[in-house]
Amino acid sequence: MELKRSPTKTAIRHPYRSGLAATLPAELICEIAVYFLYDWGTEGLHLLTPGKWRFMLLVCKRWYEALLQDTRLWSVIAIYGIESLRLSLERSRIQPLTIVGTLEVWDAYTELDTIMQNSHRIQSLQIYSISSWVWQKFQMSRTEYAPTSQLQELLIFKATHNGSDDLNRFASEKLRFLELGGFHLEEISAFTSLPFLTSLKLHYNVHWAIALNVKQMLDVLRQTPVLESLTLWVEMRDFPQTIQPPITLRALTSLEFCEMKRADGTLLSMLEFPVLQYLSITVDSDHLRTTIPHVSEVVRQMDRRTPLRGWTLHSPERGDTYCMLTPESNGTTPEKQSRGIKLLFRHFYVKRTDTDCESMIPMELLAHLIPATSSIEHLTLSNTSVAGCETPEAWGNVFRAMPSVKSIEVTKGFLSLLSSGLCVPDLTQDMHLIWDPLFPALERLELRELWFRPQFSKNNELRPGTFMHLLLEPHGSCGDAHKNITVTIDDCVNVVEQDVAEIRKRFTEAEVTWDGVARRAKWAGDVFRSPRNHWDMWFDGM
């Protein structure tokens, strides 16, 4: 008997509607929903759209019932219109609420009013942008809302400052995390929840921030006895200097200045941090010399408590340089660092008539930061081919002030900051040139992802800039200073087997590790613009 296909339209099946997915336990269904629905990005739950909910609810009847019964899933709400907001508030029942989104459109006051009608349940409120009209109407409203007694986290960004703002509608003894943008310091100072904060982040709009000053910031910080983390992205002006006792933030472990200027340096000098573990500062060329002296005293205090042993220089792009000091004797990255000192020198590429702008960085580090540290044991140079490649002599003076360095890692780019290799000339000798080790305590050298100038000399002589010249010359007059250094060469270009053999013969008696692949490229740009591990495409027939 022949079976015939039904002429009716074929139904569109949900990918999870049948099979194992339809028989999963309710608890596991809800766990799957959590991973699928919640995507915490730079602006909170920016991808938790109503469409995601519909996709999950339409799997099958079992999934629909399981998701509706778990009120916790509906307690995390992204603002996408009044209807979806009301539906989520209803289905969350009595659960504590986390509400994330923006209130920028002209009728968004209805959404804010709906949220505040559930103020007694709000645990976290994150408004990444709110229009001045909506906020002003909220401030003028005489509606009485229940106290936000469960609020633990509050984030509000306003585009402009509208005059007097009252934050006490969000007052809570449980409030721990506060992040504000567009609020005046005097209004923040009147916020009754300041004594309970453990984290405070303040952002300001440059158009009206001229009204802020250091004294107002001090008034805020005096009310934060248990504050552990402070981030400031503010424009402040100095106030007339008067004799005032310093403020001690006894619990503060993390401090960040996102754009440090002269007034920020003044503020830093008036604060004490007995348990500070992490300091992050961003400074540009116009304010370097007025701010770094204030930073050096904080660095000295941190080094006394926990010695800073690791030093990393990293340049993500021309003109920007990270200088990172860590308690651990190894390198780090701007994204991973959580302890120590992180300085970002930004926009140091403008040439001036009096001095090279890039040379200001090593000069200030040598004058203020190096004396504040006791024992640097590790040095990492990452992508420093764009960090003051025209001022290697200035960086050489910085490295010479690190005699206790035991390990060096150079990665990504060139050996620009070590233009004379691992030796420096002794200028005290008048008759003939004598070279001394740049790092007399060096025990380990690691070279990774570097490009060296290829040798094109007909007589196969060492030329300035080649790998052998930078590493070996002029070590002939350095004696046996480097005979116990272990060397690791990995993923480097224009290093061949003969080079490695010469290192083992003339440079060190210790272990020399090489990846064993002779990669060659005539131009460095070919290497750094191409994906890693595609070295065959760069072979230039040498």
N, C-alpha and C positions, 0 to 999 in steps of 0.2 A: 504494500500500500504506500502510495507516494504522499508525503506531507507537503502541503503548500503553505507558503508564507502568508501571514495575515496582511490584508491590504491596509490595516490601520497604521497610523504613524507610530514609529518606534519611540518608546519613552526614553528620555535622557536620564541616565542613572547617575546618582552621586557616587563618587569613587569609593566612599567608605560605607555605602548603604547596606552591603551584604557581606557575608563571610565573617571572619574573626572579629572585625570592628563592631558588629552588631551584638556580640556576646560578651564584650568586655565588662568587667565590674564597674560600678558607678564611680568608685574612687579613682580608678585608672582613667576613666573618661574625663574626669575633671582635671587630672594632672596633665593629660594631653592638651586640654583646652588652655591651661595656663601657659604652656610652652608656645602654643600657636597664637594666642591672643595678645600676650603682653610683650612688647618690644620697647625696652627702655633705651631711648636714644639721647641725643644732645638736648632735645626738648621734651623729655618725658615720654609719655605714651603716644608719640606722634603717629604711630601706625595702627593704633587700636581703633579701627573704623567700624561703623555698623555693618558693613559688608562682611567683615570677619565673623561677627556674631551670627549672621544669617547662614554663612557657610557651615558653621559648627552645629547650629540648631536643626538644619535640614538633613543631617546624616540619616537619622531614622527616629522613630518615636522614642526608643529607649534613650538615645542620646539627648533628645529634647527634654525629656522628663528629668534626667540626671543633671543636666546643666541648670534647669530652672530651680531645682531643689537645693543646689549648693549656693547659698547666699553670698559666700565669700567671693565667688567669681564676679558678681555684679557690684561688689564694693569698691573695685578699682575702675574709675570712670574717666574716660577721655571726652572732653566737651566737643560734641559734633551736633549741635542743634538742640532745641528745647525738648523735642519729642523723645529722642534717645536718652537725654539726660533724665527726664521724668521717669521713663521706663526703668532705667538702671537704678534710680533711687528707690523706686517701688519694690523691685525684685531683690534689692540688697537688704530690705527689711530693717533690722536693728544693728547690722554690722558696722564697725568703724569704717569711715570713708577715706579713700585716696582719690583726689580729683585733680586732673591735669588738663591744661589746654590754654587757649587764648580767648580774650573777650574784646575783639577789635571792632566788630561791626556795630552800627548805630543802635540796633535793638538788643544788644547783648546784655543789657541791664536785666532783662527778664530772666536770663540764665543765671546771672549772679544772685538775683533775689531768690530764685529757686534753690540755689546751692545754700544760701545763708538760712533758709527755712529749715535746713537740716544741720545747722551749725553745731548742735550738741553732739553730732556723730562724726564730725570732720576730724580726721587724724592727720592728714597731709593735704595741704592746698597749694598747688603750684600753678600760678597764672603767669605765663611767660610774656604776655603782652596784653595790656588793657588800655583801651582808648581813654583819653582825658575826659570825654563826655560821659562815658559809663562810670568812671570813678567819681567824677564830680556829682553825678546824680545819686550814687551810692552814699557819698558823704552827706548830702543834703536830705537824704531820706530819713523820715522819722519812724520808720518801721522798727519795732523792738524785736530783736532776734535773741534766741537763747544764747547763753555764754558758750564760747568755744572751749569748753573745759577739757576736751580730749585732744586738742590740737598739739601736735609734736613737731610739725615741720610747716613753715610758711615761706612761700616764694612769690613775690609780686614785682613785676616790672612795669613801670609807667613810662610813657614816651616823654612827658613833660611834667614840670612841677606846677601844681595848681594852687599854691598857697598853703593854707593850714590844712593838714591832714591828720586825722585821728586814727592811729593804729590800734587803739585799745579795744576796738570791736573784736580784735583777734587775740586778746590777752588770754594767756593760759599758763598755769604753773607747770604744765607738762611740756611747754614749748622748749625745744632743744636746738633746732636748726632754723636760722633766719637768714634769708637772702632777699635784699631789696635793691631796686633800681628806680631812681626818680623821686626819692624822699629826702627831705632836708634833715640834717643832723639834729636840729633842735626838736623836730617831731619824733625822731627815733629816740632821742634822749628821754622823752616823756613816756615812752612805751614801758608799761609796768612789768613786762615779761623779761626784760633784759637780765635781771639777776639769775634767771634759770637757764640762760643760753649756754650751750657748749660749742656752737659753731655760728659764726657771723660773717656774712659776705655782703659788701656794700659796693654798688655801682652808681655812677653819676653821669648825667648828660652835661657835656662841656658848655652848653649855651647858658646854663644858669648856675653852674657850679662855682662861679666866682664868689658867691656868698659864703662858701665854706671856709673854715680855717681850722688850724691845729687845735685851738682851745676847745672848739665844739666837739672835735673827735675825742679829745681827752675826757670831756664830760660824759660821752657815751661809754668809753672804756672803763671809767671808774665804777660803772654799774654792772660790770660783768665779772664777778669774782670767780666763777667756775668755767670761764671761757677756755676752750682747748684749741680751737682753730679760728684764725682770723684772716680774711682775704679782703684787700682794699684795692678797688679800681676807681680812684677818686681824683678830682682836681681840688687841691687845697692851696691856700695862701698862708704865709707865715703871719703870726700875730706879734705885737710888740713884746720883746723878750722881757720876761719878769722871772724873778726867782721863785720856782715852784718845785715841790718835792716830786721825784719821779714816781710813776705809777708802776706797781709791781703786779704783773699778771701771773699769778703763782701756778695756774693750771695750764697755761698756754704751751702747747707742744708744736704747733704749726703756724707759721706766719708767712703771708704772701703779699707782696706789693706788685700789682700787675703793670704799673707804669710809674716808677719812682722818680720824683722830682725833688726840688730843694725842700719844700715843705714836708714831704714824706721823710726826708733825712732828719729834719728837726723833730718830727714825731718819734722816729726811731730812737733818737738820742734821749728822749724823755721817758722811755719805757724800760722796764727790766723784766727778764724772762728766765727765772731760775731753772726751768725744766725744758726749755725750748730744744726741739730735736730736728726741726726742718725749717729752713728759711729760703724763700724763693723771691727773687727780685728781678724785675725787668727795667732796664735803664737805657736811655738813648745817649747819643754823643753830646747833646747840649747840657746834660745834667750829670755826667760821669764824675767830674772832679768835685762837685759839691755834695755828692751822695756816698761815694765809696768810703771816705774817711769815717762816716757814721757806721757803715756796715762792718768795718774792720774790728770794732770793739765787740760787736755781737759775735763775730767769728771767733775772736780770741776767747770769749767766755764759753762758747760751745766746745772749742778745742780743749779747754781745761777739763771740762766734765767728761767728754768722750773724744779722744784724739782723732782728728781727721786724717786718714792715711791714704785715701784714694783720690786722685785728681784726674778729671776727664775734660778734654777740650773737644767740642763738637760743633761743626758749622753746617747747618742745614742748607744755607744759601749765602751768596756773597753779601757781606755786610752784617750778618747775624752770627754771633758766636755764643755758645753755651760754655760756661765754666762751672763744673760741678765737683764738689768735694764731698766725700762720703767717709763714714767711719770704717767701712770695709776696704781692704786693700785690693780693690779691683775696679774695673770701669763700670759705667752705668749709662743709661739713656734718659733723655728728658721725660719720657713717658713712664719709666719704671722707678725713677728715683723717689723715695719717700722719706729719706733721712739725710741730714747734712745740709750743705749749702748749694743752691742752684742760682747762678747769675746768668741772665740773658742780656747780652750787649746787642742792642738792636739798632739798625740803620747806621752802621759805622763805615759807610762807603763813600761819603762826601769828602772830597779833597779840600783842604783849607790852605791858606797862604802861609800860615805859621808852622804847621806840622801836619804830617800824614794822620788822617783821622783814625785809621786802623792801628797805628802805633800807639795811640793813647791807651788801648786796652792793656797790653803788656806793661806799659810804664806804670799805670795805676795799680795793677796787680803786684808788681814788684815793690812798689812803695808802701802799700797798705795791706794787701791780703797775705802775701808770703810771710811777712814778719808775724802775722797773727796765728800762723800754724806752726806746730812743733815738729812734726815728723811725717812728711809725705813719703810713702813707700811704693806707691804704684802710680804710673802715668799712662793714660790712654789718649791717643791723638786720633780722632775720627773725622774723616772728610775735611781735614784742615788745609786742603789745597785751596780752599776759598776763604780761609781765615788769616788774613794778613800775610798773603804769600809774598808781598813786597816788603815786609818788615821782618825777615827771619832773624836778623841780628837782635832785634828787641826781644823776641821770644827766646833766643838763646840766652840772654841775660836772666830771664825768668827760670829757665831750666837749670842754669848754673847755680841758682839759689836753692836747688833741691838735691843736696848731696846724699840724702838717705834713700833715694829711689832705688828699689831692688828689682822691679819688673816694669817693662814698657810694652805696650801694645799699640801698634800703628796700623790703622785699618782704613780702607776706602779712600782712594785718591792717590796722593803723592807724599813724598817725604819733605814737603816744602819747609816745614818748621825745623827740620833737622838738616839744613842745607850743607852743613860741614860735617855731617855724620855724627859719630858718637865721641868726637874729640874736639877740643877748642884750643886755639893758639895761646901760649903763655906770653903775653905782651911785655912781661917784665924782663925777658931776655933780649939784650941789645945786639949781641953778636950774631946769633943764628936763631931760626924759628924752632921753638920747642912746643910740642903738643901735649896737652893733659887730657885725661878722660873727662868727658862731660858729666858722666854719672859714675863716680868712683865705686859705689856700692852695688852696681848693676849685676844681677844674677840671671835674669831671664829676658829675652827679647822675642817678641812675636810680631810677625809681619803678615798681614792678611789683606787681600783684595787691593793690592797696590800696583801702580804702573811705574816702571823705571825706564829711563831714556835708553833706547837700544844703541848698541855699539856699531858704528859704521866706519870706524877707522880702518884703513887698509892694513896697518901694522898691528891691528888688534890691541891698540893701546887703550888704557882706561881714560875715559873722557868725563869731564864734570857732569854730574847728573845721572850717570849710569849706576846700576845697583852696586857693582864692585867698588866703584870710586866712593860712593857715599858710606858704605859699610866698612871697607878695609883701609882706605887711605885717610889720613896719613898715620895709621896705627904703628908704622915701623918705629916711630920715636916714642910710643907710649909704653914700651916695655911689655910686660905680661899682664897688663891691667885687665884685659878682657878674656883671659885664657879659660876662665871657669864659667863663662856665660853660655847658657843653653839657648839655642836659636830655633825658632819655628817659622817656616815659610809656607804659606798656604794661599792658593788662589791668586798668586802674583803673576804679573806679565813681564816678559823679557828677563826672566831668570832661567838659566839653563844648568845642566848637570855640571859643566865646568865651573860655574860660579859656586855651586855648593861644595865642590871638591876643594876650591881655593879657601872657602870659609873654614872647612875642617882642617886645612893644612896651615893656614896663616893666622886665623882669627881666634879660634877656641879649641880647647881640648875636650870640652863637654859635648853633650849630645846635640846634634843638628838634625832637625826633622823637616823634611821637604815632601810635598805631595807627589813629587816625581813626574809631573807633567810640565814640559817646556812650552809655555804659552807665549806667543809673540804678537805684538801689535805696534805698528809704526807710530800711530797717533793715539794719544790718550783719549781724545774725544770719541774714537771708535769704541773704546771699552766702556766708558761711563754712560754712553747713550744706548747701549745694547743690553739685553737681558743677560743675567748671570748664567754661566754654564753653556754659553754658545761661543766659546773661544775659537772654534774652527773657522768661524766667519771672519775673524780678525787677522788671520795668518797673512803676513805680508811678504812671504817668500824669502825671509832672511836665511 
